Amino acid sequence: MEPTAEHTVTLKTAYRHYWITGTELDPAADLPESAATPQPGARAPLLSLSSTHPAVIVATGIQYGDIPTTIRTYPAQPSIDDKEQWEEIAEADLTAASSVIFGNLDQDNTAVPLTDEDVPERAWRVRVSVRGADDARTVAYAAEGHSLTERHLIELWPSNDEELQYLRRDPRPWRQSS
């Protein structure tokens, strides 16, 4: 199935995560916080839902830096192509209208349209696929000369209100909770 929209962006991560939301957040208000309970010594979950805002929080392998990301919108659930190239894949629902906003604790926001049309707010399924996060774990900052290998693919399509789901988990224990 061909995507109805595709964008290539560089997402900014701060403090080992960024979030996806359907609305602009008030900078004076509390920012999204994960509802997941961190387990000591366990790998931080790739996706978690926010307990403070309608947002999906994405954990990253690097503390600060740029993550090359492809964002695709589909009219229905796409198949998972090349599943083996992704080390971790998870899905969650998000409420949004015609665009989503990627943000972080440094207030660096990137808006990405989901469709060319104005559509009412609805549930979207968000699938995040990640590779290379463990290869970048020793790099705290994306300073010049460092080769960051982390890549994300984010796919969205209309949803029927489903639960957070992991399709592929990376068994390595390193990623820290933010």
C-alpha positions in Angstrom: 0.0 0.0 0.0 1.3 3.4 -1.0 1.4 6.2 1.6 -0.9 9.2 1.1 1.8 11.5 2.5 5.5 11.1 3.2 7.9 13.5 5.0 11.5 13.2 5.7 12.4 15.3 8.8 15.1 15.6 11.4 13.6 15.2 14.8 15.3 16.7 17.9 15.6 14.6 21.0 16.3 16.1 24.4 16.8 14.1 27.6 16.6 10.8 25.7 13.0 11.3 24.3 10.6 13.3 22.3 6.8 13.2 22.1 4.1 13.2 19.5 0.9 15.1 20.1 -2.1 16.3 18.1 -2.2 19.8 19.5 0.2 22.5 20.4 1.2 22.3 24.1 1.0 25.4 26.3 4.7 26.0 27.3 3.5 27.3 30.8 1.7 24.0 31.5 3.2 20.7 32.6 4.8 18.9 29.7 4.0 15.3 28.8 5.2 12.7 31.4 5.3 9.0 30.8 2.6 7.0 32.6 5.0 4.0 32.5 6.6 3.0 35.8 10.4 2.7 35.2 11.8 -0.6 36.3 15.3 -0.4 37.9 17.9 -1.8 35.5 15.3 -2.5 32.8 15.2 -1.1 29.4 13.1 2.0 29.0 10.0 1.3 26.8 10.2 2.6 23.3 6.7 4.0 23.5 4.7 5.2 26.5 1.5 7.2 26.8 1.6 10.5 28.7 -0.2 10.8 32.0 -0.5 14.6 31.7 -1.4 15.3 28.1 -2.7 13.3 25.1 0.7 12.4 23.8 2.8 9.4 22.8 6.3 9.6 24.3 9.2 8.0 22.2 12.4 7.0 24.1 15.6 7.5 22.2 19.1 6.1 22.4 20.9 9.5 22.4 20.5 12.1 25.1 20.5 15.1 22.7 20.7 15.3 19.0 19.1 14.9 15.6 17.3 11.7 14.5 16.7 11.3 10.7 13.0 10.2 10.5 10.6 9.3 7.8 6.9 9.9 8.5 4.2 8.3 6.4 0.5 8.5 6.5 -1.8 5.7 5.2 -5.5 5.4 4.6 -5.5 2.0 6.4 -3.1 -0.1 8.4 0.1 -0.8 6.3 2.0 -4.1 6.5 5.4 -4.0 8.2 7.9 -4.0 5.3 11.4 -5.2 6.1 10.5 -6.0 9.7 14.0 -7.5 10.2 15.8 -4.1 9.6 14.1 -2.6 12.7 15.3 -3.5 16.1 12.2 -2.3 17.9 8.6 -1.7 16.7 5.7 -0.4 18.8 2.2 1.1 18.2 -0.1 3.3 20.2 -3.1 5.5 19.5 -3.0 9.3 19.4 -5.8 11.9 18.9 -5.1 14.4 16.1 -6.8 16.2 13.3 -4.8 17.1 10.1 -1.3 17.3 11.6 0.8 16.1 14.5 3.5 17.9 16.4 6.8 16.4 17.5 8.2 18.2 20.6 10.8 17.9 23.3 11.8 19.4 26.6 13.8 22.1 24.9 10.5 23.4 23.3 11.8 22.5 19.8 8.6 21.6 17.9 8.1 20.3 14.4 4.6 20.2 12.9 4.0 17.5 10.2 0.7 17.4 8.2 -1.0 14.0 8.0 -3.3 15.0 5.1 -3.8 17.8 2.7 -7.4 18.1 3.8 -8.9 19.5 6.9 -10.2 16.5 8.9 -11.9 16.5 12.3 -10.0 15.3 15.3 -9.9 11.5 15.5 -7.8 8.5 16.7 -4.7 7.8 14.7 -2.6 4.7 15.1 1.1 5.5 15.4 3.7 2.9 14.6 7.3 3.7 15.6 10.1 1.6 14.2 13.7 2.2 15.4 17.2 1.0 14.4 20.6 2.0 15.5 19.7 3.3 18.9 22.1 0.9 20.7 24.9 1.9 18.3 24.7 5.5 19.4 24.4 4.9 23.2 27.9 6.1 24.0 27.3 9.5 22.3 25.6 11.8 24.7 25.4 14.8 22.3 25.3 14.9 18.5 28.5 16.9 18.4 30.4 17.4 15.1 32.4 14.4 14.2 30.1 11.9 15.9 28.3 9.5 13.7 24.8 8.9 15.0 23.2 5.8 13.6 19.7 6.0 15.2 16.9 6.1 12.6 13.1 6.2 13.1 10.2 5.4 10.8 6.8 6.7 12.0 3.7 5.4 10.2 0.2 6.8 11.0 -3.3 5.7 9.8 -6.9 6.0 11.1 -7.4 3.9 14.2 -10.2 2.0 16.0 -9.0 2.8 19.5 -6.4 0.1 20.2 -4.0 -0.5 23.2 -0.3 0.2 23.2 1.3 -2.8 21.6 4.9 -4.0 21.0 5.4 -5.8 17.7 9.2 -6.3 18.1 11.2 -5.7 21.3 14.9 -5.2 21.5 16.2 -7.6 24.2 19.3 -5.5 25.0 19.0 -3.8 28.4 20.8 -0.5 28.0 18.3 2.3 27.1 17.8 4.5 30.2 14.5 6.0 31.4 14.2 9.7 30.9 
